[in-house]
Amino acid sequence: MAINFPTSPAFHVWQPAAWLRVEGGDAATFLQGQFTNELRGLPVRGAVYGLWLNLKGRVLADSFVLRGSGADEFWVGSYFSSAAVMGERLESYVIADDVTITDATPEWAGVSLLGAGTWEALTAKPVAGFVFRGRRERTENVEWIFPAAEIAAVRARLQSGRELDVGEMEHRRITAGIPAVPADVGLGDLPNEGGLEADAISYTKGCYLGQEVMARLKSMGRVRRRLLRVAAAEENIPARLAALFSGSRKIGELRSAARDPAGGWVGLAMLSLLPLTPDSVLSLAADGPPVIKLLDAP
């Protein structure tokens, strides 16, 4: 039976980079002391987005944390941050805690549904797995994580929709200014440099790994670098991490890019804010031709 959407939705079938089960009598307090966002009060099947930092407040990974079917069961899932990285990060802080971490990533698949009415349609009747609001674009989008063996059946239920490929999803994400972790914001970066402080950081939950650095950043009020949207009319997309210049000065690098259906490409770049103005135009070489414009105010 097809899902009854008010309009034909766009959808994208994907494989999580991580889908970990965390369970045990201490699972709730353990995760609360590691994750950057508030987990207290999370309802069954509820989800919250946040980060996993190191002691210096640098970004190791991002994920959604979901409460499972019982008080002692949680799931940690990510679009792009690997199960190996998150599993190692979590395991390294399990000392005498009653916590078991299981990598169940191969057993699960996901579908992103984009468009008005997708949340109501997907939650109107129970479906197998997990349903939660996603981070694919700024308009309504929903994630459905289900057993991997059900991919064919899920596609059949979405037969009225339009399937999007990876390139289309990247364009939507970049156009919305949503960073991918760790490609756009990673181990060398602070959450605030990626614009993640509003969505991923709780400043009131109390202690967690990296919390002191986050508190100092909040009191400072501004970072010196920022992930900004950029665009160019040229058809050739530069390599990831290509250096970007303002005149003769290197001011940052391109973190991700996707072809724009209207022509050229759009991207996310980590840039030093000091030399930038709203009308700055950047180059791919020192004193090179200015071809890359800013889409965000520095």
C-alpha positions in Angstrom: 0.0 0.0 0.0 1.4 3.4 -1.0 1.7 6.2 1.6 -1.0 8.8 1.2 0.9 12.1 0.6 -1.1 15.3 -0.2 1.3 15.8 -3.1 3.9 13.6 -4.8 7.0 13.9 -2.5 10.6 14.0 -3.5 12.6 11.2 -1.8 16.1 9.9 -1.5 17.0 6.4 -0.4 20.3 6.3 1.6 22.5 4.1 3.8 23.4 5.6 7.2 27.1 6.1 7.8 26.3 5.1 11.4 23.4 3.5 13.2 24.5 2.4 16.7 22.5 0.8 19.5 23.5 2.1 23.0 21.8 0.3 25.8 22.1 -0.5 29.5 21.2 0.9 32.9 23.6 3.8 32.6 23.0 4.6 28.9 20.9 7.8 29.5 23.4 9.4 31.9 26.4 8.2 29.8 25.1 9.8 26.6 23.9 13.0 28.4 27.5 13.5 29.6 29.0 13.1 26.1 26.5 14.7 23.7 26.3 18.4 23.1 22.5 18.7 23.1 19.9 18.0 25.8 18.7 14.4 26.0 16.6 14.6 29.2 12.9 14.4 28.5 13.5 12.7 25.1 10.3 10.7 24.4 10.1 7.2 23.0 11.0 7.3 19.3 11.9 11.0 19.8 15.1 12.4 18.2 17.5 15.2 18.8 20.5 16.4 16.7 23.9 17.3 18.2 27.6 16.7 18.1 30.4 14.7 19.6 33.4 16.8 20.5 36.9 16.3 21.8 38.3 18.0 24.9 39.3 21.1 22.8 35.8 21.5 21.5 36.6 20.3 18.0 34.0 18.4 16.0 34.6 14.6 15.8 31.1 13.7 14.5 27.5 14.6 14.4 24.4 12.5 14.9 20.8 12.2 15.8 20.2 10.5 19.1 16.9 8.6 19.4 15.2 6.9 22.3 14.4 3.3 21.6 11.6 1.2 22.8 12.6 1.2 26.5 14.1 3.6 29.0 17.6 2.0 28.7 17.8 1.8 24.9 19.0 4.6 22.6 20.1 4.8 18.9 22.8 7.0 17.5 22.6 7.6 13.8 24.4 9.9 11.2 24.2 10.8 7.6 27.9 11.1 7.1 29.9 10.6 10.3 31.2 7.0 10.4 30.2 4.3 12.8 33.8 3.5 13.4 34.6 7.0 14.6 31.6 7.4 16.8 31.9 3.9 18.2 35.5 4.4 19.1 34.7 7.8 20.6 31.9 6.3 22.8 33.7 3.2 23.8 36.8 5.2 25.0 34.6 6.8 27.7 32.9 3.7 28.9 34.7 3.0 32.2 32.6 1.3 34.8 29.3 2.2 33.2 26.5 -0.3 32.5 26.6 0.6 28.7 26.8 -1.7 25.7 27.4 -0.2 22.2 26.5 -2.3 19.1 27.2 -1.3 15.5 24.0 -2.2 13.7 24.7 0.0 10.6 24.5 -2.7 8.0 21.1 -3.8 9.2 19.4 -0.5 8.5 18.6 1.8 5.6 17.0 5.2 5.3 14.8 7.3 3.1 14.6 11.1 3.2 11.2 12.5 2.3 11.0 16.2 1.2 8.0 18.4 0.8 5.0 19.8 2.7 2.8 17.1 4.3 5.5 14.4 4.5 5.5 14.4 8.4 1.8 14.0 8.7 1.7 11.3 6.0 4.5 9.3 7.4 3.3 9.4 11.0 -0.4 8.9 10.3 0.0 5.1 10.7 2.7 3.2 12.4 5.7 2.1 10.2 8.6 -0.2 11.0 11.7 1.6 12.3 12.2 5.2 13.2 10.7 8.5 11.9 12.1 11.9 12.7 12.6 15.3 11.3 15.7 15.6 9.1 18.4 18.1 8.2 18.4 17.8 4.4 17.1 21.3 3.7 15.3 24.1 5.6 11.8 23.3 4.4 10.0 20.2 5.7 11.9 17.0 5.4 11.5 13.7 7.3 13.8 10.7 7.8 12.5 7.1 7.9 15.0 4.5 9.1 13.9 1.0 8.5 15.3 -2.6 8.2 17.6 -2.8 5.2 15.7 -5.9 3.9 12.7 -3.7 3.3 14.2 -1.3 0.7 12.2 -2.8 -2.2 8.9 -2.6 -0.2 9.6 1.0 0.8 10.3 2.0 -2.8 7.0 0.5 -3.7 5.2 2.5 -1.0 6.8 5.7 -2.5 5.8 5.0 -6.1 4.0 8.3 -6.5 7.1 10.3 -5.6 10.2 11.4 -7.5 13.5 9.9 -6.4 16.5 12.3 -6.0 20.1 11.3 -6.6 23.1 12.2 -4.5 23.9 15.2 -6.6 20.4 16.7 -6.1 20.6 16.1 -2.4 24.0 17.8 -2.1 22.7 20.8 -4.0 19.7 21.1 -1.7 21.9 20.7 1.4 24.5 23.2 0.3 21.9 25.7 -0.9 20.3 25.6 2.5 23.7 26.2 4.1 23.6 22.9 6.1 27.1 21.5 6.8 28.0 17.9 6.4 30.1 16.5 9.2 33.0 15.8 8.9 33.4 17.1 5.3 32.4 20.7 6.0 33.0 20.9 9.7 35.5 18.4 11.2 38.3 17.8 13.6 40.1 21.1 12.9 36.9 23.1 13.4 34.7 24.5 16.2 30.9 24.0 16.0 30.4 27.8 15.9 32.6 28.1 12.8 30.2 25.9 11.0 27.1 27.7 12.3 26.0 24.7 14.3 25.6 26.5 17.7 21.9 27.1 17.3 20.9 23.6 16.3 23.4 21.3 17.9 24.6 23.0 21.2 22.8 23.3 24.5 24.3 26.0 26.8 22.1 25.1 29.7 22.3 21.2 30.0 25.5 21.1 32.2 28.7 19.3 31.7 29.7 17.3 28.6 33.0 16.7 26.8 34.0 20.1 25.2 31.4 22.1 27.2 34.0 24.5 28.7 35.1 25.5 25.2 31.5 26.0 24.1 30.9 28.3 27.1 33.9 30.4 26.3 32.9 30.7 22.7 29.4 31.9 23.8 30.9 34.6 26.0 33.3 35.7 23.2 30.3 36.2 20.9 32.1 35.8 17.6 34.5 33.4 15.8 37.2 34.4 13.3 36.3 31.9 10.7 32.9 30.9 9.3 31.4 28.3 6.9 29.8 30.4 4.2 27.9 29.7 1.0 29.7 30.5 -2.2 28.9 30.2 -5.9 30.5 30.5 -9.3 29.3 30.6 -12.9 32.0 28.3 -14.1 31.0 24.7 -15.0 34.2 23.0 -13.6 33.8 22.3 -9.9 37.1 22.8 -8.0 38.5 20.0 -6.0 37.5 19.7 -2.4 39.7 21.7 -0.1 40.8 24.0 -3.0 42.4 27.1 -1.6 40.5 30.4 -1.9 42.1 33.8 -2.2 41.2 37.4 -1.8 43.8 39.1 -3.9 47.1 37.7 -3.0 45.9 36.5 0.4 44.7 32.9 1.1 41.6 33.2 3.3 40.1 29.8 3.3 39.2 26.6 1.4 36.3 25.0 -0.3 34.8 22.3 1.8 32.0 20.9 -0.5 30.4 21.8 -3.8 27.6 20.7 -6.1 26.4 21.5 -9.6 23.7 24.1 -9.8 20.8 23.2 -12.2 20.7 26.9 -13.1 24.4 26.8 -14.2 27.8 26.8 -12.5 28.1 25.4 -9.0 27.4 26.2 -5.3 29.5 25.4 -2.4 30.4 25.7 1.3 33.7 27.3 2.2 35.5 27.8 5.5 36.7 31.4 5.3 38.5 33.9 7.5 36.1 36.7 8.3 38.6 39.5 8.8 39.4 40.4 5.2 35.8 39.8 3.9 33.1 42.3 2.9 29.7 41.5 1.5 30.9 42.4 -2.0 34.1 40.3 -1.8 34.8 38.1 -4.9 37.3 35.2 -4.4 39.8 33.5 -6.6 41.2 30.0 -6.9 44.8 31.3 -7.1 46.7 34.2 -5.6 45.9 37.4 -7.6 43.8 35.1 -9.9 40.6 36.1 -11.7 37.8 36.8 -9.2 35.2 34.2 -10.1 33.6 33.1 -6.8 31.0 35.2 -5.1 29.7 35.1 -1.5 26.1 34.1 -1.0 26.2 34.9 2.8 27.2 38.1 4.5 30.5 37.6 6.4 
